[in-house]
Amino acid sequence: MGIYAEKGTRVKFTGKNGYEHDKEHANKYLKVGETYTVENNYVSGWHTDVWLKEVPNEKFNSVHFKDVE
């Protein structure tokens, strides 16, 4: 997914890429292949955190998602 995705952007969870602890966290809340809605994101020097409308108060690594076309 684009790291500057705006609120409302639809993304699909791939369950791939990133650190193992990030993948484990994401798999507790998300289903591979499902589509989610970006609520907010924070771009840092090393990675981008993404918050999803469907999972309030949890952040995920942007590398686990791809844009929905």
Predicted model as a PDB file, atoms N, CA, C, CB and O in Angstrom, pLDDT in the B-factor column:
MODEL        1                                                                  
ATOM      1  N   MET A   1       0.834  -1.177   0.000  1.00 87.00           N  
ATOM      2  CA  MET A   1       0.000   0.000   0.000  1.00 87.00           C  
ATOM      3  C   MET A   1       0.875   1.234   0.000  1.00 87.00           C  
ATOM      4  CB  MET A   1      -0.947   0.001   1.200  1.00 87.00           C  
ATOM      5  O   MET A   1       2.025   1.184   0.436  1.00 87.00           O  
ATOM      6  N   GLY A   2       0.342   2.337  -0.482  1.00 87.00           N  
ATOM      7  CA  GLY A   2       1.083   3.585  -0.450  1.00 87.00           C  
ATOM      8  C   GLY A   2       1.194   4.082   0.988  1.00 87.00           C  
ATOM      9  O   GLY A   2       0.200   4.108   1.714  1.00 87.00           O  
ATOM     10  N   ILE A   3       2.384   4.471   1.396  1.00 84.00           N  
ATOM     11  CA  ILE A   3       2.571   4.870   2.791  1.00 84.00           C  
ATOM     12  C   ILE A   3       1.839   6.159   3.148  1.00 84.00           C  
ATOM     13  CB  ILE A   3       4.039   5.034   3.080  1.00 84.00           C  
ATOM     14  O   ILE A   3       1.647   6.450   4.329  1.00 84.00           O  
ATOM     15  N   TYR A   4       1.434   6.923   2.166  1.00 85.00           N  
ATOM     16  CA  TYR A   4       0.683   8.155   2.418  1.00 85.00           C  
ATOM     17  C   TYR A   4      -0.805   7.978   2.109  1.00 85.00           C  
ATOM     18  CB  TYR A   4       1.256   9.305   1.583  1.00 85.00           C  
ATOM     19  O   TYR A   4      -1.487   8.933   1.738  1.00 85.00           O  
ATOM     20  N   ALA A   5      -1.296   6.762   2.264  1.00 91.00           N  
ATOM     21  CA  ALA A   5      -2.705   6.478   1.990  1.00 91.00           C  
ATOM     22  C   ALA A   5      -3.591   7.373   2.857  1.00 91.00           C  
ATOM     23  CB  ALA A   5      -3.027   4.980   2.247  1.00 91.00           C  
ATOM     24  O   ALA A   5      -3.351   7.527   4.054  1.00 91.00           O  
ATOM     25  N   GLU A   6      -4.590   7.946   2.252  1.00 93.00           N  
ATOM     26  CA  GLU A   6      -5.489   8.846   2.961  1.00 93.00           C  
ATOM     27  C   GLU A   6      -6.594   8.070   3.670  1.00 93.00           C  
ATOM     28  CB  GLU A   6      -6.095   9.862   1.994  1.00 93.00           C  
ATOM     29  O   GLU A   6      -6.880   6.918   3.346  1.00 93.00           O  
ATOM     30  N   LYS A   7      -7.206   8.738   4.646  1.00 95.00           N  
ATOM     31  CA  LYS A   7      -8.335   8.156   5.364  1.00 95.00           C  
ATOM     32  C   LYS A   7      -9.393   7.732   4.343  1.00 95.00           C  
ATOM     33  CB  LYS A   7      -8.928   9.168   6.403  1.00 95.00           C  
ATOM     34  O   LYS A   7      -9.727   8.484   3.427  1.00 95.00           O  
ATOM     35  N   GLY A   8      -9.908   6.521   4.517  1.00 95.00           N  
ATOM     36  CA  GLY A   8     -10.920   6.001   3.607  1.00 95.00           C  
ATOM     37  C   GLY A   8     -10.363   5.098   2.519  1.00 95.00           C  
ATOM     38  O   GLY A   8     -11.126   4.422   1.829  1.00 95.00           O  
ATOM     39  N   THR A   9      -9.046   5.076   2.356  1.00 95.00           N  
ATOM     40  CA  THR A   9      -8.429   4.199   1.360  1.00 95.00           C  
ATOM     41  C   THR A   9      -8.690   2.748   1.742  1.00 95.00           C  
ATOM     42  CB  THR A   9      -6.902   4.471   1.243  1.00 95.00           C  
ATOM     43  O   THR A   9      -8.562   2.377   2.909  1.00 95.00           O  
ATOM     44  N   ARG A  10      -9.050   1.937   0.771  1.00 97.00           N  
ATOM     45  CA  ARG A  10      -9.295   0.512   1.010  1.00 97.00           C  
ATOM     46  C   ARG A  10      -8.023  -0.273   0.707  1.00 97.00           C  
ATOM     47  CB  ARG A  10     -10.482  -0.007   0.140  1.00 97.00           C  
ATOM     48  O   ARG A  10      -7.397  -0.087  -0.337  1.00 97.00           O  
ATOM     49  N   VAL A  11      -7.649  -1.159   1.645  1.00 97.00           N  
ATOM     50  CA  VAL A  11      -6.436  -1.968   1.503  1.00 97.00           C  
ATOM     51  C   VAL A  11      -6.758  -3.421   1.836  1.00 97.00           C  
ATOM     52  CB  VAL A  11      -5.297  -1.433   2.421  1.00 97.00           C  
ATOM     53  O   VAL A  11      -7.678  -3.708   2.602  1.00 97.00           O  
ATOM     54  N   LYS A  12      -5.992  -4.322   1.252  1.00 98.00           N  
ATOM     55  CA  LYS A  12      -6.183  -5.752   1.479  1.00 98.00           C  
ATOM     56  C   LYS A  12      -5.027  -6.283   2.318  1.00 98.00           C  
ATOM     57  CB  LYS A  12      -6.286  -6.523   0.132  1.00 98.00           C  
ATOM     58  O   LYS A  12      -3.866  -5.986   2.039  1.00 98.00           O  
ATOM     59  N   PHE A  13      -5.341  -7.061   3.338  1.00 97.00           N  
ATOM     60  CA  PHE A  13      -4.330  -7.659   4.217  1.00 97.00           C  
ATOM     61  C   PHE A  13      -3.726  -8.883   3.541  1.00 97.00           C  
ATOM     62  CB  PHE A  13      -4.944  -8.044   5.593  1.00 97.00           C  
ATOM     63  O   PHE A  13      -4.437  -9.815   3.166  1.00 97.00           O  
ATOM     64  N   THR A  14      -2.393  -8.866   3.390  1.00 96.00           N  
ATOM     65  CA  THR A  14      -1.702  -9.978   2.740  1.00 96.00           C  
ATOM     66  C   THR A  14      -1.115 -10.973   3.744  1.00 96.00           C  
ATOM     67  CB  THR A  14      -0.599  -9.445   1.847  1.00 96.00           C  
ATOM     68  O   THR A  14      -0.902 -12.141   3.419  1.00 96.00           O  
ATOM     69  N   GLY A  15      -0.856 -10.499   4.968  1.00 92.00           N  
ATOM     70  CA  GLY A  15      -0.230 -11.361   5.973  1.00 92.00           C  
ATOM     71  C   GLY A  15       1.242 -11.603   5.706  1.00 92.00           C  
ATOM     72  O   GLY A  15       1.860 -12.433   6.374  1.00 92.00           O  
ATOM     73  N   LYS A  16       1.812 -10.903   4.751  1.00 91.00           N  
ATOM     74  CA  LYS A  16       3.209 -11.099   4.361  1.00 91.00           C  
ATOM     75  C   LYS A  16       4.060  -9.896   4.754  1.00 91.00           C  
ATOM     76  CB  LYS A  16       3.314 -11.349   2.851  1.00 91.00           C  
ATOM     77  O   LYS A  16       3.549  -8.837   5.118  1.00 91.00           O  
ATOM     78  N   ASN A  17       5.354 -10.089   4.669  1.00 92.00           N  
ATOM     79  CA  ASN A  17       6.351  -9.032   4.857  1.00 92.00           C  
ATOM     80  C   ASN A  17       6.454  -8.568   6.307  1.00 92.00           C  
ATOM     81  CB  ASN A  17       6.018  -7.852   3.973  1.00 92.00           C  
ATOM     82  O   ASN A  17       5.587  -8.861   7.130  1.00 92.00           O  
ATOM     83  N   GLY A  18       7.506  -7.853   6.599  1.00 88.00           N  
ATOM     84  CA  GLY A  18       7.701  -7.288   7.933  1.00 88.00           C  
ATOM     85  C   GLY A  18       8.305  -8.265   8.913  1.00 88.00           C  
ATOM     86  O   GLY A  18       8.634  -9.406   8.588  1.00 88.00           O  
ATOM     87  N   TYR A  19       8.435  -7.767  10.127  1.00 90.00           N  
ATOM     88  CA  TYR A  19       8.996  -8.568  11.211  1.00 90.00           C  
ATOM     89  C   TYR A  19       7.989  -9.603  11.699  1.00 90.00           C  
ATOM     90  CB  TYR A  19       9.432  -7.668  12.372  1.00 90.00           C  
ATOM     91  O   TYR A  19       6.779  -9.420  11.569  1.00 90.00           O  
ATOM     92  N   GLU A  20       8.501 -10.681  12.254  1.00 93.00           N  
ATOM     93  CA  GLU A  20       7.645 -11.769  12.721  1.00 93.00           C  
ATOM     94  C   GLU A  20       6.659 -11.287  13.787  1.00 93.00           C  
ATOM     95  CB  GLU A  20       8.499 -12.912  13.275  1.00 93.00           C  
ATOM     96  O   GLU A  20       5.489 -11.668  13.761  1.00 93.00           O  
ATOM     97  N   HIS A  21       7.120 -10.453  14.722  1.00 92.00           N  
ATOM     98  CA  HIS A  21       6.208  -9.983  15.769  1.00 92.00           C  
ATOM     99  C   HIS A  21       5.100  -9.105  15.192  1.00 92.00           C  
ATOM    100  CB  HIS A  21       6.983  -9.207  16.839  1.00 92.00           C  
ATOM    101  O   HIS A  21       3.984  -9.106  15.711  1.00 92.00           O  
ATOM    102  N   ASP A  22       5.391  -8.352  14.120  1.00 92.00           N  
ATOM    103  CA  ASP A  22       4.351  -7.563  13.454  1.00 92.00           C  
ATOM    104  C   ASP A  22       3.319  -8.463  12.798  1.00 92.00           C  
ATOM    105  CB  ASP A  22       4.970  -6.631  12.410  1.00 92.00           C  
ATOM    106  O   ASP A  22       2.119  -8.201  12.874  1.00 92.00           O  
ATOM    107  N   LYS A  23       3.790  -9.530  12.149  1.00 93.00           N  
ATOM    108  CA  LYS A  23       2.872 -10.466  11.490  1.00 93.00           C  
ATOM    109  C   LYS A  23       1.991 -11.184  12.518  1.00 93.00           C  
ATOM    110  CB  LYS A  23       3.663 -11.496  10.656  1.00 93.00           C  
ATOM    111  O   LYS A  23       0.794 -11.364  12.296  1.00 93.00           O  
ATOM    112  N   GLU A  24       2.585 -11.590  13.633  1.00 94.00           N  
ATOM    113  CA  GLU A  24       1.811 -12.266  14.676  1.00 94.00           C  
ATOM    114  C   GLU A  24       0.723 -11.353  15.221  1.00 94.00           C  
ATOM    115  CB  GLU A  24       2.730 -12.727  15.815  1.00 94.00           C  
ATOM    116  O   GLU A  24      -0.414 -11.783  15.417  1.00 94.00           O  
ATOM    117  N   HIS A  25       1.071 -10.088  15.466  1.00 95.00           N  
ATOM    118  CA  HIS A  25       0.093  -9.127  15.965  1.00 95.00           C  
ATOM    119  C   HIS A  25      -1.045  -8.946  14.953  1.00 95.00           C  
ATOM    120  CB  HIS A  25       0.773  -7.771  16.260  1.00 95.00           C  
ATOM    121  O   HIS A  25      -2.219  -9.000  15.320  1.00 95.00           O  
ATOM    122  N   ALA A  26      -0.701  -8.736  13.707  1.00 96.00           N  
ATOM    123  CA  ALA A  26      -1.710  -8.513  12.668  1.00 96.00           C  
ATOM    124  C   ALA A  26      -2.625  -9.721  12.515  1.00 96.00           C  
ATOM    125  CB  ALA A  26      -1.037  -8.197  11.330  1.00 96.00           C  
ATOM    126  O   ALA A  26      -3.836  -9.565  12.356  1.00 96.00           O  
ATOM    127  N   ASN A  27      -2.066 -10.907  12.560  1.00 96.00           N  
ATOM    128  CA  ASN A  27      -2.878 -12.119  12.381  1.00 96.00           C  
ATOM    129  C   ASN A  27      -3.844 -12.364  13.532  1.00 96.00           C  
ATOM    130  CB  ASN A  27      -1.978 -13.321  12.222  1.00 96.00           C  
ATOM    131  O   ASN A  27      -4.792 -13.135  13.381  1.00 96.00           O  
ATOM    132  N   LYS A  28      -3.624 -11.724  14.682  1.00 96.00           N  
ATOM    133  CA  LYS A  28      -4.566 -11.830  15.800  1.00 96.00           C  
ATOM    134  C   LYS A  28      -5.863 -11.071  15.505  1.00 96.00           C  
ATOM    135  CB  LYS A  28      -3.923 -11.294  17.092  1.00 96.00           C  
ATOM    136  O   LYS A  28      -6.916 -11.401  16.050  1.00 96.00           O  
ATOM    137  N   TYR A  29      -5.783 -10.054  14.642  1.00 97.00           N  
ATOM    138  CA  TYR A  29      -6.913  -9.166  14.406  1.00 97.00           C  
ATOM    139  C   TYR A  29      -7.469  -9.194  12.972  1.00 97.00           C  
ATOM    140  CB  TYR A  29      -6.508  -7.779  14.741  1.00 97.00           C  
ATOM    141  O   TYR A  29      -8.620  -8.825  12.744  1.00 97.00           O  
ATOM    142  N   LEU A  30      -6.656  -9.626  12.027  1.00 98.00           N  
ATOM    143  CA  LEU A  30      -7.027  -9.506  10.616  1.00 98.00           C  
ATOM    144  C   LEU A  30      -7.047 -10.863   9.920  1.00 98.00           C  
ATOM    145  CB  LEU A  30      -6.063  -8.571   9.896  1.00 98.00           C  
ATOM    146  O   LEU A  30      -6.395 -11.810  10.358  1.00 98.00           O  
ATOM    147  N   LYS A  31      -7.810 -10.941   8.823  1.00 97.00           N  
ATOM    148  CA  LYS A  31      -7.870 -12.159   8.019  1.00 97.00           C  
ATOM    149  C   LYS A  31      -7.202 -11.904   6.675  1.00 97.00           C  
ATOM    150  CB  LYS A  31      -9.339 -12.628   7.823  1.00 97.00           C  
ATOM    151  O   LYS A  31      -7.488 -10.907   6.012  1.00 97.00           O  
ATOM    152  N   VAL A  32      -6.317 -12.803   6.279  1.00 97.00           N  
ATOM    153  CA  VAL A  32      -5.638 -12.699   4.990  1.00 97.00           C  
ATOM    154  C   VAL A  32      -6.678 -12.659   3.871  1.00 97.00           C  
ATOM    155  CB  VAL A  32      -4.653 -13.883   4.784  1.00 97.00           C  
ATOM    156  O   VAL A  32      -7.608 -13.464   3.837  1.00 97.00           O  
ATOM    157  N   GLY A  33      -6.498 -11.706   2.962  1.00 96.00           N  
ATOM    158  CA  GLY A  33      -7.396 -11.566   1.829  1.00 96.00           C  
ATOM    159  C   GLY A  33      -8.570 -10.623   2.067  1.00 96.00           C  
ATOM    160  O   GLY A  33      -9.252 -10.231   1.120  1.00 96.00           O  
ATOM    161  N   GLU A  34      -8.811 -10.256   3.328  1.00 97.00           N  
ATOM    162  CA  GLU A  34      -9.915  -9.344   3.646  1.00 97.00           C  
ATOM    163  C   GLU A  34      -9.515  -7.903   3.351  1.00 97.00           C  
ATOM    164  CB  GLU A  34     -10.334  -9.489   5.126  1.00 97.00           C  
ATOM    165  O   GLU A  34      -8.336  -7.552   3.381  1.00 97.00           O  
ATOM    166  N   THR A  35     -10.511  -7.081   3.067  1.00 98.00           N  
ATOM    167  CA  THR A  35     -10.301  -5.666   2.761  1.00 98.00           C  
ATOM    168  C   THR A  35     -10.660  -4.822   3.975  1.00 98.00           C  
ATOM    169  CB  THR A  35     -11.138  -5.235   1.532  1.00 98.00           C  
ATOM    170  O   THR A  35     -11.661  -5.071   4.646  1.00 98.00           O  
ATOM    171  N   TYR A  36      -9.825  -3.812   4.249  1.00 98.00           N  
ATOM    172  CA  TYR A  36     -10.003  -2.933   5.402  1.00 98.00           C  
ATOM    173  C   TYR A  36      -9.902  -1.476   4.959  1.00 98.00           C  
ATOM    174  CB  TYR A  36      -8.953  -3.244   6.498  1.00 98.00           C  
ATOM    175  O   TYR A  36      -9.457  -1.181   3.850  1.00 98.00           O  
ATOM    176  N   THR A  37     -10.321  -0.571   5.839  1.00 97.00           N  
ATOM    177  CA  THR A  37     -10.358   0.855   5.537  1.00 97.00           C  
ATOM    178  C   THR A  37      -9.342   1.603   6.394  1.00 97.00           C  
ATOM    179  CB  THR A  37     -11.772   1.420   5.764  1.00 97.00           C  
ATOM    180  O   THR A  37      -9.361   1.490   7.619  1.00 97.00           O  
ATOM    181  N   VAL A  38      -8.454   2.367   5.756  1.00 97.00           N  
ATOM    182  CA  VAL A  38      -7.466   3.158   6.484  1.00 97.00           C  
ATOM    183  C   VAL A  38      -8.176   4.274   7.244  1.00 97.00           C  
ATOM    184  CB  VAL A  38      -6.399   3.743   5.517  1.00 97.00           C  
ATOM    185  O   VAL A  38      -8.956   5.035   6.672  1.00 97.00           O  
ATOM    186  N   GLU A  39      -7.894   4.356   8.534  1.00 97.00           N  
ATOM    187  CA  GLU A  39      -8.426   5.426   9.376  1.00 97.00           C  
ATOM    188  C   GLU A  39      -7.375   6.523   9.544  1.00 97.00           C  
ATOM    189  CB  GLU A  39      -8.864   4.872  10.759  1.00 97.00           C  
ATOM    190  O   GLU A  39      -7.693   7.712   9.543  1.00 97.00           O  
ATOM    191  N   ASN A  40      -6.108   6.098   9.690  1.00 95.00           N  
ATOM    192  CA  ASN A  40      -5.013   7.041   9.903  1.00 95.00           C  
ATOM    193  C   ASN A  40      -3.705   6.303   9.650  1.00 95.00           C  
ATOM    194  CB  ASN A  40      -5.051   7.651  11.350  1.00 95.00           C  
ATOM    195  O   ASN A  40      -3.675   5.072   9.644  1.00 95.00           O  
ATOM    196  N   ASN A  41      -2.634   7.045   9.443  1.00 94.00           N  
ATOM    197  CA  ASN A  41      -1.309   6.424   9.356  1.00 94.00           C  
ATOM    198  C   ASN A  41      -0.255   7.392   9.856  1.00 94.00           C  
ATOM    199  CB  ASN A  41      -0.994   5.988   7.907  1.00 94.00           C  
ATOM    200  O   ASN A  41      -0.475   8.602   9.919  1.00 94.00           O  
ATOM    201  N   TYR A  42       0.888   6.839  10.209  1.00 93.00           N  
ATOM    202  CA  TYR A  42       2.012   7.639  10.686  1.00 93.00           C  
ATOM    203  C   TYR A  42       3.262   7.136   9.985  1.00 93.00           C  
ATOM    204  CB  TYR A  42       2.162   7.560  12.248  1.00 93.00           C  
ATOM    205  O   TYR A  42       3.660   5.985  10.167  1.00 93.00           O  
ATOM    206  N   VAL A  43       3.878   7.987   9.189  1.00 93.00           N  
ATOM    207  CA  VAL A  43       5.083   7.630   8.443  1.00 93.00           C  
ATOM    208  C   VAL A  43       6.298   8.051   9.259  1.00 93.00           C  
ATOM    209  CB  VAL A  43       5.097   8.301   7.029  1.00 93.00           C  
ATOM    210  O   VAL A  43       6.466   9.231   9.569  1.00 93.00           O  
ATOM    211  N   SER A  44       7.146   7.083   9.608  1.00 89.00           N  
ATOM    212  CA  SER A  44       8.400   7.393  10.302  1.00 89.00           C  
ATOM    213  C   SER A  44       9.558   7.087   9.361  1.00 89.00           C  
ATOM    214  CB  SER A  44       8.531   6.580  11.638  1.00 89.00           C  
ATOM    215  O   SER A  44       9.346   6.735   8.201  1.00 89.00           O  
ATOM    216  N   GLY A  45      10.755   7.217   9.853  1.00 84.00           N  
ATOM    217  CA  GLY A  45      11.925   6.970   9.025  1.00 84.00           C  
ATOM    218  C   GLY A  45      12.122   5.516   8.640  1.00 84.00           C  
ATOM    219  O   GLY A  45      12.757   5.221   7.627  1.00 84.00           O  
ATOM    220  N   TRP A  46      11.579   4.597   9.446  1.00 85.00           N  
ATOM    221  CA  TRP A  46      11.831   3.175   9.232  1.00 85.00           C  
ATOM    222  C   TRP A  46      10.621   2.382   8.787  1.00 85.00           C  
ATOM    223  CB  TRP A  46      12.359   2.579  10.470  1.00 85.00           C  
ATOM    224  O   TRP A  46      10.761   1.382   8.084  1.00 85.00           O  
ATOM    225  N   HIS A  47       9.442   2.811   9.184  1.00 86.00           N  
ATOM    226  CA  HIS A  47       8.227   2.088   8.789  1.00 86.00           C  
ATOM    227  C   HIS A  47       7.017   3.010   8.923  1.00 86.00           C  
ATOM    228  CB  HIS A  47       8.036   0.805   9.656  1.00 86.00           C  
ATOM    229  O   HIS A  47       7.120   4.129   9.424  1.00 86.00           O  
ATOM    230  N   THR A  48       5.886   2.520   8.469  1.00 92.00           N  
ATOM    231  CA  THR A  48       4.643   3.275   8.555  1.00 92.00           C  
ATOM    232  C   THR A  48       3.624   2.480   9.355  1.00 92.00           C  
ATOM    233  CB  THR A  48       4.095   3.604   7.146  1.00 92.00           C  
ATOM    234  O   THR A  48       3.342   1.323   9.047  1.00 92.00           O  
ATOM    235  N   ASP A  49       3.074   3.113  10.387  1.00 94.00           N  
ATOM    236  CA  ASP A  49       2.004   2.513  11.171  1.00 94.00           C  
ATOM    237  C   ASP A  49       0.673   2.884  10.550  1.00 94.00           C  
ATOM    238  CB  ASP A  49       2.068   2.967  12.651  1.00 94.00           C  
ATOM    239  O   ASP A  49       0.482   4.011  10.091  1.00 94.00           O  
ATOM    240  N   VAL A  50      -0.251   1.923  10.537  1.00 96.00           N  
ATOM    241  CA  VAL A  50      -1.578   2.131   9.951  1.00 96.00           C  
ATOM    242  C   VAL A  50      -2.634   1.738  10.981  1.00 96.00           C  
ATOM    243  CB  VAL A  50      -1.751   1.304   8.629  1.00 96.00           C  
ATOM    244  O   VAL A  50      -2.536   0.689  11.618  1.00 96.00           O  
ATOM    245  N   TRP A  51      -3.643   2.593  11.134  1.00 97.00           N  
ATOM    246  CA  TRP A  51      -4.807   2.292  11.949  1.00 97.00           C  
ATOM    247  C   TRP A  51      -5.975   2.055  11.009  1.00 97.00           C  
ATOM    248  CB  TRP A  51      -5.115   3.442  12.965  1.00 97.00           C  
ATOM    249  O   TRP A  51      -6.144   2.770  10.021  1.00 97.00           O  
ATOM    250  N   LEU A  52      -6.776   1.053  11.318  1.00 98.00           N  
ATOM    251  CA  LEU A  52      -7.886   0.671  10.455  1.00 98.00           C  
ATOM    252  C   LEU A  52      -9.225   0.953  11.131  1.00 98.00           C  
ATOM    253  CB  LEU A  52      -7.785  -0.809  10.081  1.00 98.00           C  
ATOM    254  O   LEU A  52      -9.369   0.780  12.341  1.00 98.00           O  
ATOM    255  N   LYS A  53     -10.185   1.381  10.351  1.00 97.00           N  
ATOM    256  CA  LYS A  53     -11.519   1.685  10.859  1.00 97.00           C  
ATOM    257  C   LYS A  53     -12.136   0.470  11.535  1.00 97.00           C  
ATOM    258  CB  LYS A  53     -12.423   2.173   9.728  1.00 97.00           C  
ATOM    259  O   LYS A  53     -12.807   0.601  12.559  1.00 97.00           O  
ATOM    260  N   GLU A  54     -11.916  -0.702  10.973  1.00 98.00           N  
ATOM    261  CA  GLU A  54     -12.554  -1.928  11.456  1.00 98.00           C  
ATOM    262  C   GLU A  54     -11.918  -2.477  12.735  1.00 98.00           C  
ATOM    263  CB  GLU A  54     -12.502  -2.984  10.380  1.00 98.00           C  
ATOM    264  O   GLU A  54     -12.508  -3.331  13.396  1.00 98.00           O  
ATOM    265  N   VAL A  55     -10.714  -1.995  13.094  1.00 97.00           N  
ATOM    266  CA  VAL A  55     -10.012  -2.491  14.278  1.00 97.00           C  
ATOM    267  C   VAL A  55      -9.508  -1.285  15.080  1.00 97.00           C  
ATOM    268  CB  VAL A  55      -8.820  -3.445  13.878  1.00 97.00           C  
ATOM    269  O   VAL A  55      -8.322  -0.959  15.030  1.00 97.00           O  
ATOM    270  N   PRO A  56     -10.397  -0.629  15.810  1.00 92.00           N  
ATOM    271  CA  PRO A  56     -10.003   0.574  16.548  1.00 92.00           C  
ATOM    272  C   PRO A  56      -8.912   0.295  17.589  1.00 92.00           C  
ATOM    273  CB  PRO A  56     -11.219   1.179  17.233  1.00 92.00           C  
ATOM    274  O   PRO A  56      -8.859  -0.780  18.186  1.00 92.00           O  
ATOM    275  N   ASN A  57      -8.059   1.277  17.784  1.00 94.00           N  
ATOM    276  CA  ASN A  57      -7.030   1.261  18.831  1.00 94.00           C  
ATOM    277  C   ASN A  57      -5.909   0.251  18.622  1.00 94.00           C  
ATOM    278  CB  ASN A  57      -7.669   0.989  20.136  1.00 94.00           C  
ATOM    279  O   ASN A  57      -5.146  -0.019  19.550  1.00 94.00           O  
ATOM    280  N   GLU A  58      -5.796  -0.307  17.432  1.00 97.00           N  
ATOM    281  CA  GLU A  58      -4.681  -1.204  17.111  1.00 97.00           C  
ATOM    282  C   GLU A  58      -3.968  -0.648  15.892  1.00 97.00           C  
ATOM    283  CB  GLU A  58      -5.173  -2.673  16.855  1.00 97.00           C  
ATOM    284  O   GLU A  58      -4.609  -0.183  14.950  1.00 97.00           O  
ATOM    285  N   LYS A  59      -2.635  -0.695  15.908  1.00 96.00           N  
ATOM    286  CA  LYS A  59      -1.875  -0.243  14.742  1.00 96.00           C  
ATOM    287  C   LYS A  59      -1.174  -1.429  14.102  1.00 96.00           C  
ATOM    288  CB  LYS A  59      -0.847   0.848  15.136  1.00 96.00           C  
ATOM    289  O   LYS A  59      -0.856  -2.420  14.758  1.00 96.00           O  
ATOM    290  N   PHE A  60      -0.944  -1.297  12.804  1.00 96.00           N  
ATOM    291  CA  PHE A  60      -0.344  -2.360  12.018  1.00 96.00           C  
ATOM    292  C   PHE A  60       0.729  -1.778  11.118  1.00 96.00           C  
ATOM    293  CB  PHE A  60      -1.407  -3.102  11.190  1.00 96.00           C  
ATOM    294  O   PHE A  60       0.718  -0.581  10.831  1.00 96.00           O  
ATOM    295  N   ASN A  61       1.649  -2.607  10.675  1.00 95.00           N  
ATOM    296  CA  ASN A  61       2.709  -2.196   9.770  1.00 95.00           C  
ATOM    297  C   ASN A  61       2.150  -2.158   8.343  1.00 95.00           C  
ATOM    298  CB  ASN A  61       3.936  -3.158   9.870  1.00 95.00           C  
ATOM    299  O   ASN A  61       1.488  -3.100   7.906  1.00 95.00           O  
ATOM    300  N   SER A  62       2.416  -1.088   7.636  1.00 95.00           N  
ATOM    301  CA  SER A  62       1.867  -0.923   6.282  1.00 95.00           C  
ATOM    302  C   SER A  62       2.330  -1.999   5.305  1.00 95.00           C  
ATOM    303  CB  SER A  62       2.248   0.430   5.741  1.00 95.00           C  
ATOM    304  O   SER A  62       1.660  -2.234   4.300  1.00 95.00           O  
ATOM    305  N   VAL A  63       3.449  -2.654   5.571  1.00 95.00           N  
ATOM    306  CA  VAL A  63       3.966  -3.658   4.634  1.00 95.00           C  
ATOM    307  C   VAL A  63       3.067  -4.890   4.523  1.00 95.00           C  
ATOM    308  CB  VAL A  63       5.352  -4.087   5.059  1.00 95.00           C  
ATOM    309  O   VAL A  63       3.251  -5.716   3.630  1.00 95.00           O  
ATOM    310  N   HIS A  64       2.097  -5.010   5.427  1.00 95.00           N  
ATOM    311  CA  HIS A  64       1.189  -6.169   5.401  1.00 95.00           C  
ATOM    312  C   HIS A  64       0.007  -5.970   4.456  1.00 95.00           C  
ATOM    313  CB  HIS A  64       0.670  -6.453   6.800  1.00 95.00           C  
ATOM    314  O   HIS A  64      -0.840  -6.856   4.340  1.00 95.00           O  
ATOM    315  N   PHE A  65      -0.066  -4.828   3.780  1.00 96.00           N  
ATOM    316  CA  PHE A  65      -1.232  -4.494   2.978  1.00 96.00           C  
ATOM    317  C   PHE A  65      -0.872  -4.164   1.542  1.00 96.00           C  
ATOM    318  CB  PHE A  65      -1.964  -3.338   3.593  1.00 96.00           C  
ATOM    319  O   PHE A  65       0.250  -3.760   1.237  1.00 96.00           O  
ATOM    320  N   LYS A  66      -1.860  -4.349   0.661  1.00 95.00           N  
ATOM    321  CA  LYS A  66      -1.718  -3.873  -0.713  1.00 95.00           C  
ATOM    322  C   LYS A  66      -2.965  -3.063  -1.042  1.00 95.00           C  
ATOM    323  CB  LYS A  66      -1.520  -5.066  -1.729  1.00 95.00           C  
ATOM    324  O   LYS A  66      -4.034  -3.284  -0.472  1.00 95.00           O  
ATOM    325  N   ASP A  67      -2.813  -2.130  -1.961  1.00 93.00           N  
ATOM    326  CA  ASP A  67      -3.931  -1.288  -2.370  1.00 93.00           C  
ATOM    327  C   ASP A  67      -4.997  -2.115  -3.064  1.00 93.00           C  
ATOM    328  CB  ASP A  67      -3.452  -0.164  -3.290  1.00 93.00           C  
ATOM    329  O   ASP A  67      -4.687  -3.061  -3.788  1.00 93.00           O  
ATOM    330  N   VAL A  68      -6.250  -1.759  -2.843  1.00 92.00           N  
ATOM    331  CA  VAL A  68      -7.363  -2.369  -3.545  1.00 92.00           C  
ATOM    332  C   VAL A  68      -7.645  -1.508  -4.765  1.00 92.00           C  
ATOM    333  CB  VAL A  68      -8.630  -2.507  -2.626  1.00 92.00           C  
ATOM    334  O   VAL A  68      -7.792  -0.291  -4.655  1.00 92.00           O  
ATOM    335  N   GLU A  69      -7.721  -2.140  -5.924  1.00 77.00           N  
ATOM    336  CA  GLU A  69      -7.943  -1.383  -7.155  1.00 77.00           C  
ATOM    337  C   GLU A  69      -9.385  -1.419  -7.562  1.00 77.00           C  
ATOM    338  CB  GLU A  69      -7.084  -1.917  -8.275  1.00 77.00           C  
ATOM    339  O   GLU A  69      -9.754  -0.833  -8.580  1.00 77.00           O  
TER     340      GLU A  69                                                      
ENDMDL                                                                          
END                                                                             
